[in-house]
C-alpha cells in the first residue's frame, strides 16, 4: 500500500461520479483491498496525523454528537462537535481519519469532500487542501468483523472488502449499480433516507464508524 500522497498521485477523478456503465468497471482484486484495509487499520491508525495548538497529537478526529439526528461530518466539524472541542490544528494533516463513538445515536453523512478551515488557526484558509473520501470501515455486529467501502478514484466506483472472520474467509466485490447510486446520493447529500438501506449499505448506520479522507492537493478538483 503506497503512502497517502502516492495514493493520489495519478488521480484524475471528476468531482462527481461518472456516468460510465458499471459493465466497463472492474472490481479491485481482493488481495489489493486486503492490503489497503490492513494498511489503514494496522499502520495509518497508529500514526499521529493531527497536531493541535495545545501541543497534543492524535490519530483521529472523533465525532461526539449526542442527538438522534442525521448530521453531515462537515457540519460536525464546523460546529466543533468533536472530542477536541475548541482546540485548533497547527496545520492540515496529510491523511484525515475520523471516527464515531461506539454508542452514538447520530447517523453521520460522510461528505465527499471536507474542509478543515474552521479547525485551523489561520486567516488564509483558501490555501488549505480539501480532503476527499477514500474509504469507510464499519463494524458488523452480526458476524463480529469489519466491512470496508473503498473508492476507486480511477473508475469512480465503490468496492467492498469483508474482513476475514472465524466463520468466513475475506472477500471483495464491486458494489452493484443501484447501490452505487444510493451510496453516492447519500454522500452528496441528496434526498435519500439512510434508514431504508439494506445490507451491505446498512453497515453505514453502525457504530463505531471510521472515515478515511485524503488530502487533495490538486487544483480544480473541488
N, C-alpha and C positions, 0 to 999 in steps of 0.2 A: 504494500500500500504506500503510495507516494505521500509526501508531506502535503499539508493543506494548500500551499502555494502551487505545488505541482499538479494537484487535482484540477485546478482552474486554468492551468497553463494554456491549453488548447481549446478552451471553452468558447464556442461561438453561438451559444444558445439564445434564441429570441426571448423577450421577457414574458411572453405568454405561450402556452402550448401550441405547437404547430398543428395544422390540420391534416398532416400526413397520415395515411391509413396505418393502423397498427399492424397490418399484414406486412408492411415493409420494415417493421422494427423487430429486433431480436432481443430476447431476454439475456441479461448478463450471465455469464457462467456461474454456477453455484460456488465453485472454488474462489472466484474473484469476489463475490459477495460475502463469502465467509471470511476472506482476508480483510475486507473492508470493515465488517462487523467487529472482528476481534481487534483490529487496529483502533477503532473508536472506543471500544469497551476496555481494552487492556492497556492502551498507550495514551490516547488523547484524554481520557477521563482522569488520568493521573498527572497531566501537565498543568502548570499554573498559568493559564491563559490570561487571567484578569489581574490587573494591578490597580489598587484603589488609593485614593489620596491619604487615607489613614494608615497607609503602609502595609495593609494586609493583602494577601493574594488568594485567589480561588480558582477552581477549575470551571465552576458553573455559576450562572445566574439562576437563582431559584425563585420560582413564582410563588407568591404567598396569598393569593386571593382567597377569600373565605365565603364568597357568595355562591348561590346556586344558579348563576347565570352563565351565558356563553360570552367569553371575553377573548379578544384578539391579543396575541402576545405583544404587539406593538403598543396597544393601549395600556397593557400591564406595565410595560417599560416606561411609557410616558408618564404614567401616574405613580411611578415608583412602588408598584405592588410587588416588591422583591425583598428577599431577606436582607439585602444590603441597605435597605432604607434609602436615606438621602446621600449616602456615601457615593462619591463620583469616581469614575475611572480616570487614570492618568492619560491613557492613550487607548485607541481601538485595538482589540485583540486580532490575531490572525485567524483564529478559529473561535467560534462562539458556541458554547454548549449551554443549553437551557434545560432545566428540569422542573417538573411539578412535584409537589409533595405527594406521598402515598395516600394520604387521607384528604383528598380535595374534592369538593362538590362542583367545582368550576370546570367547564369544558373550555380549553384554550384553543383558539384557532391559530394554527401556525402560519402566519403571513408568509407569502412567497419571498418578500424582501423586508428587511428590518433596518431601521436607523437607530444608532446609539447616541445621536447628538444630545439627547436630553440627559444622558448619563456621564457625559464628558465635560469637564470644566474648561471650555474654550469658546470664544466667540466665533471662531472660523469653522463652523460645523459643515460648511459646504465642501471642505477638503477631506472630510472623513469618508471612508469607504462605506458602502451599504453592504449588507450581508444577505446572501441568498440561501434558501433552504436546500440542504443537501440530503438529509435523512431524518427519519423519526424512528425511535425504538420504543416499543411498548411491552409491558409485562402482560403475559397471558395467564390470567388467574386459573383458567380451567385445566391447563396442562402444564403449568409451572415452568414455562420457559419464555423466551422473548421472540418477538417478530420485528423485523426491520423493514421499513419502507425506504427505498433508496432511489434517488432521482438520477437517471442517466441524462446528463445535460446535452449529449450529442444527438439524442433522439427525442428529447423532451418527454420521455416515458418513465413510469414508475415501476420498479421491480420490488418484489417481496422476498425476503430471506427469513426462513424459520430456523431458529437456533435448534441444534440437536438436543433432544431430551432423552430421558430414560426409556420412554415408550416409542420414540420415533427418531429416525435419523434427520439430519439437517436437509433442507430442500429449498429450492427457489423457483420463482415463476414470474412471468410478466403479468402485471395487473390487467385484467380484462378491460376491453374498451369502455364499457359502460361505467365501470368502477374508476377508470382513469378520469373520465369526465366528471364523475361525482367528487372525486378527490380534488381535482383542480378547481372545481366550483367552490368547494369548501375552503381551499387555501386562498383563492382570490376573492373571498368574502361575498360570493354571490348568494342568492336566496336559496339556501338548502338547509334542511333540518337534519343535523347530525344524529338525532335520536332515531332516525329511520335507517341508519346504516346497519347492514348485516355483515357477517364475517367475510373478509378479513378487516374491512374498514371500521367495524365496530371496535376494533382494538384501539383506535384513536381516542376512544372515550375512557380508556383505562388510566389508572394512575398507579405508580409514577410513570410519567412520560419523559423521554429525553428527546430534545430537538437539536439537531446539529446544523449550524449555519457556517458558511464560508465567506470570508472577506472577498468582495467583488471589486477588484482594483481597476477593472476595465471600464473606460468611459463609454457612455451611450448604451448601457445595459440596464438602465433603471426603468 
